[in-house]
Amino acid sequence: MKKVVKVIGILVGVVVLGVVGVMAYVKLALPDVGEAPELKVDATPARIERGRYLANHVTVCVDCHSTRDYSLFAAPPIPGTLGKGGELFDQKAGFPGSFTAKNITPAGIGNWTDGEIYRAITTGVSRDGHAFFPVMPYPYYGSMNDEDVHSIIAYVRTLKPIEHKPAESKADFPFNFILNTIPKKAEPLPAPDPNDELATGKYLVTIAGCVECHTQVEKGQIIREKSFAGGRDFNLPGGVLYTPNITPDKATGIGTWKKEVFVSRFKAYADSSYKPHKIGPNDFQTIMPWTMYAGMNEKDLGAIYTYLMSLKPIPNKVAEKFKPHVAMR
C-alpha cells in the first residue's frame, strides 16, 4: 500500500512539475516573434498621406487610440484627443482583464524605433517584449503590406504630441498565460493590383479586421464557419449591440444590396452637413466607426462590396440590433 501511495505521489509530482514547466515557458519564453527589425522609415509626403488614410479610414488605429464620445451616434473621436489612448476594454464588456489603448502620439511612443513600432503593429508585441491583447487586431495587421505599415508609422510620427499616460493593461488568470501564445510573426501580403477589384477588396477587408466584429465567437475565438454572418454581441455603455450579417445571403445578409447602395451607406456620414446625433439611454448605439470609415474613397468601398459579394452566403437572421440595458418604457 505504501508503495502504491509513493508511486502516486511521484506521478503527481511529475505532473505538477510538468505544468509548472509549461507555465514558466509560456510566461518567460513567449511571445517569440523575434527582435524588432532594423528599420528607418523615410517619411515622404506620399507615405504620410497614405498612412493618414489607412489609420483614420481603413485600419482605424486612431479610433481606439483616441477618446470616443459615446454620447453621440457611432462614438466619434473627440477632437483634440487623436492618438492619446485610454480607451478601456474590461470585464464589464466581457474581456478577460482590463486592457487600455496606448498613447501613440510622439509623447507616448516618440522614443520607440520604427522597427519597434512595426513589430507592435504587425505582431502585437510591445517595445519591452510583452504581448498586447488582440482587441488591437494585430493578427490582421500582420497581413498588411510592408509599405502600408511603413506609411502608418510615418503618419503617427506626425500626430500632435499629447501628454497622457493610460493605465497599464492587466489580464486575468489564466488569460495572462494564454495571451503570450497569441502573437506570431508577421506574414505581409503583397500589395494588390489597384485594377483588381476583388483582390483589393479582400486585402482591405483583411487589414480592417471586418471578420472579427461580424462573426460570432465561442470561448473568445471567432467561429470560422460563420465568418461575416453577424450576430456577435458587444456590451456598450447603453446596451448590447448585435452585429449584422454581411454575407451575400439574400434573406438575412446584404445579398440584395446594389453596389451604389453599399457605398452610399458609408458616404452618407462623410457629408459635410452630417452631425452625429445625441444618444439617449434607450437609443440604438454602435461601435461601428461610421464617421471614420466614411472617409474611404468610393473605389475602395466598391472593392470591399465586390469581395463581400464573392463570399459564401450564410443564412443567419440577427433578431436584435440593440438591446438597451434600461428597459423601454
C-alpha positions in Angstrom: 0.0 0.0 0.0 2.8 2.4 0.9 4.5 1.6 -2.4 1.3 2.5 -4.3 1.0 5.8 -2.4 4.6 6.5 -3.1 4.2 5.9 -6.8 1.1 8.0 -7.0 2.9 10.8 -5.1 5.8 10.6 -7.7 3.3 10.7 -10.6 1.5 13.7 -9.1 4.9 15.4 -8.5 5.9 14.8 -12.2 2.6 16.2 -13.4 2.9 19.3 -11.2 6.5 19.9 -12.4 5.4 19.5 -16.0 2.6 22.0 -15.5 4.9 24.5 -13.8 7.5 24.0 -16.6 4.9 24.7 -19.3 3.6 27.7 -17.4 7.2 29.0 -16.9 7.9 28.5 -20.6 4.7 30.3 -21.7 5.3 33.2 -19.3 9.1 33.6 -19.8 9.9 32.4 -23.3 6.8 33.7 -25.1 5.8 35.6 -27.2 8.6 34.6 -29.6 8.3 36.7 -32.7 11.9 37.8 -33.0 13.6 41.1 -32.3 12.3 44.3 -33.7 13.7 44.8 -37.2 16.3 47.4 -38.0 14.1 49.9 -39.8 14.2 53.6 -40.6 11.1 54.8 -42.5 11.6 57.6 -44.9 8.6 59.8 -44.1 7.8 61.1 -47.5 4.6 63.2 -48.0 3.1 60.4 -50.0 3.7 57.9 -47.2 2.3 60.3 -44.6 -0.8 60.8 -46.6 -1.3 57.1 -47.2 -0.8 56.4 -43.5 -3.3 59.1 -42.6 -5.8 57.5 -45.0 -5.3 54.0 -43.5 -5.1 54.9 -39.9 -8.2 57.1 -40.0 -10.4 55.3 -42.5 -9.4 51.7 -43.1 -7.4 50.1 -40.2 -8.9 52.9 -38.0 -6.0 52.8 -35.5 -6.9 56.3 -34.2 -10.4 55.0 -33.4 -9.3 53.1 -30.2 -6.3 55.2 -29.6 -8.4 58.4 -29.1 -11.2 59.3 -26.7 -14.6 58.3 -28.2 -17.7 60.2 -27.4 -20.3 57.6 -26.6 -22.9 60.2 -26.1 -23.0 60.6 -29.9 -24.0 58.1 -32.5 -21.1 55.8 -33.5 -19.0 57.3 -30.8 -16.7 59.5 -32.9 -13.3 60.5 -31.6 -13.4 63.7 -29.6 -11.4 66.5 -31.4 -8.0 67.1 -29.8 -7.6 63.5 -28.5 -6.3 61.9 -31.6 -3.8 59.2 -30.6 -3.8 59.9 -26.9 -5.0 56.4 -25.9 -7.0 55.5 -22.9 -9.9 53.5 -24.4 -10.8 50.8 -21.9 -11.8 47.3 -22.6 -12.5 45.4 -19.4 -14.6 42.8 -17.7 -17.7 44.9 -17.9 -17.5 44.5 -21.7 -16.7 40.8 -21.5 -12.9 41.0 -21.7 -10.7 38.6 -19.7 -8.9 41.5 -17.9 -8.6 45.3 -18.1 -6.9 46.5 -21.3 -6.2 50.1 -22.3 -5.3 51.6 -25.7 -1.8 53.2 -25.5 -0.7 56.7 -26.3 0.6 56.5 -29.9 1.4 60.2 -30.3 5.1 61.2 -30.2 4.6 61.9 -26.4 3.8 58.2 -26.0 6.0 56.4 -28.5 8.3 59.1 -29.6 11.3 57.2 -28.3 10.4 53.9 -30.0 12.3 53.0 -33.1 10.5 52.5 -36.4 11.3 48.8 -36.1 9.7 48.6 -32.6 6.5 50.3 -33.9 6.5 47.9 -36.9 6.7 44.9 -34.6 4.0 46.2 -32.3 1.6 46.8 -35.3 2.2 43.5 -37.1 2.8 41.1 -34.2 1.2 42.6 -31.1 4.5 42.7 -29.1 5.4 45.8 -27.3 8.8 47.5 -27.0 9.6 45.6 -23.8 8.5 42.3 -25.3 5.1 41.8 -23.6 2.0 40.8 -25.7 -0.9 43.1 -26.4 -4.4 41.9 -26.1 -5.8 41.3 -29.6 -8.6 43.9 -29.2 -5.9 45.6 -31.2 -6.3 43.5 -34.3 -2.7 42.7 -34.9 -3.5 39.2 -36.2 -5.0 41.0 -39.2 -2.4 43.9 -39.3 0.2 41.2 -39.6 -1.1 40.6 -43.2 -0.6 44.3 -44.1 1.8 45.0 -46.9 5.0 46.4 -45.5 4.7 49.6 -47.4 1.4 50.3 -45.8 2.8 49.6 -42.4 5.6 52.0 -43.1 3.1 54.6 -44.1 1.2 54.3 -40.9 4.5 54.6 -39.0 5.3 57.8 -40.9 1.8 59.2 -40.2 1.7 58.5 -36.4 5.0 60.3 -36.1 3.2 63.5 -37.3 0.4 63.3 -34.7 0.3 66.2 -32.2 2.1 65.1 -29.0 -0.4 64.7 -26.1 0.9 64.1 -22.6 -1.2 61.3 -21.3 -0.3 58.0 -19.7 -3.1 55.4 -19.9 -3.4 52.8 -17.1 -1.4 49.6 -17.6 -3.3 46.7 -19.1 -3.7 43.6 -16.9 -5.0 40.2 -18.0 -6.9 37.9 -15.6 -5.7 34.4 -14.8 -5.4 32.1 -16.8 -5.5 34.5 -19.7 -2.3 36.2 -18.5 -0.6 33.0 -19.7 -2.7 32.4 -22.8 -2.1 35.9 -24.0 1.6 35.2 -24.6 0.7 32.4 -27.1 -1.2 34.7 -29.4 1.4 36.9 -31.2 3.1 35.4 -34.2 5.5 36.6 -36.9 4.0 38.9 -39.5 3.1 37.5 -42.9 2.7 40.6 -45.1 0.6 40.2 -48.2 1.8 41.7 -51.5 0.1 44.9 -52.4 -2.9 44.1 -54.6 -3.2 45.3 -58.2 -5.3 48.5 -57.9 -7.1 47.4 -61.0 -8.1 44.1 -59.5 -11.2 45.0 -57.6 -11.7 41.6 -55.9 -8.1 41.3 -54.7 -8.2 44.9 -53.4 -11.4 44.3 -51.6 -10.1 41.1 -50.0 -6.9 43.0 -48.8 -8.9 45.9 -47.4 -11.4 43.7 -45.6 -8.5 41.7 -44.1 -6.4 44.6 -42.8 -9.6 46.3 -41.5 -10.4 43.1 -39.5 -14.1 43.2 -40.5 -14.5 39.5 -39.9 -13.7 40.0 -36.2 -16.8 42.1 -35.4 -19.1 40.5 -37.9 -18.6 36.9 -36.7 -19.9 35.1 -33.6 -17.4 33.9 -31.1 -17.1 30.8 -28.9 -14.6 30.8 -26.0 -13.1 34.0 -27.2 -12.5 32.7 -30.8 -14.5 33.6 -33.9 -16.4 30.7 -35.3 -14.7 30.4 -38.8 -17.6 28.6 -40.5 -19.8 31.6 -39.5 -17.4 34.2 -40.8 -19.1 37.6 -41.7 -22.5 36.2 -40.8 -23.0 38.6 -37.9 -24.6 38.1 -34.5 -21.6 38.9 -32.3 -22.7 40.9 -29.2 -20.9 43.9 -27.8 -21.7 45.3 -24.4 -21.8 49.1 -24.8 -22.5 51.7 -22.1 -26.2 51.9 -23.0 -26.9 48.4 -24.1 -25.9 45.3 -26.1 -25.1 45.7 -29.8 -25.6 42.7 -32.2 -23.6 43.0 -35.5 -25.3 42.4 -38.8 -24.8 39.6 -41.3 -22.7 41.0 -44.2 -22.5 37.8 -46.3 -24.4 37.9 -49.6 -27.3 35.9 -48.2 -30.4 37.5 -49.8 -32.8 36.8 -46.9 -30.6 37.7 -43.9 -27.5 39.4 -45.3 -26.7 42.0 -47.9 -27.3 39.8 -50.9 -30.0 42.2 -52.3 -27.9 45.3 -51.9 -26.6 47.1 -55.0 -23.0 48.4 -55.0 -24.2 52.1 -55.1 -26.4 51.4 -52.0 -23.5 49.8 -50.1 -21.1 52.7 -51.0 -23.7 55.4 -50.2 -24.4 53.8 -46.8 -20.8 54.7 -45.8 -20.5 58.0 -47.7 -23.7 59.4 -46.1 -21.6 60.1 -43.0 -19.0 62.0 -45.0 -21.5 64.7 -46.0 -20.3 68.0 -44.5 -23.8 68.6 -43.2 -23.9 65.4 -41.2 -23.6 65.8 -37.4 -23.8 62.7 -35.2 -26.9 62.8 -33.1 -27.1 62.6 -29.3 -27.8 59.1 -27.9 -30.3 58.6 -25.1 -30.3 55.7 -22.6 -32.6 53.5 -24.8 -31.3 54.6 -28.2 -29.6 52.4 -30.7 -25.8 52.8 -30.5 -23.0 51.1 -32.4 -19.2 50.7 -32.2 -19.0 50.8 -36.0 -17.0 53.9 -36.6 -19.1 55.2 -39.4 -17.7 58.7 -39.5 -14.2 57.2 -39.9 -15.0 54.6 -42.5 -16.9 57.3 -44.4 -13.5 58.7 -45.3 -12.7 55.7 -47.5 -12.8 56.6 -51.2 -15.6 55.1 -53.3 -13.3 52.9 -55.3 -12.1 51.1 -52.1 -15.6 50.8 -50.8 -16.7 49.4 -54.1 -13.9 46.9 -53.9 -15.0 45.8 -50.4 -18.5 45.3 -51.7 -17.2 43.2 -54.6 -15.2 41.0 -52.2 -18.1 40.6 -49.7 -20.4 39.5 -52.6 -17.9 36.8 -53.5 -18.3 35.2 -50.1 -20.4 32.1 -49.4 -23.9 33.2 -48.4 -24.6 32.2 -44.8 -28.2 32.3 -43.6 -28.2 33.9 -40.1 -31.0 36.2 -39.1 -29.8 38.6 -36.4 -33.0 39.0 -34.4 -31.9 42.1 -32.5 -29.8 45.0 -33.4 -29.6 46.6 -30.0 -30.9 45.7 -26.5 -30.9 48.6 -24.1 -29.7 47.9 -20.5 -32.6 50.0 -19.3 -36.0 48.5 -20.3 -38.0 50.6 -22.7 -41.0 52.3 -21.1 
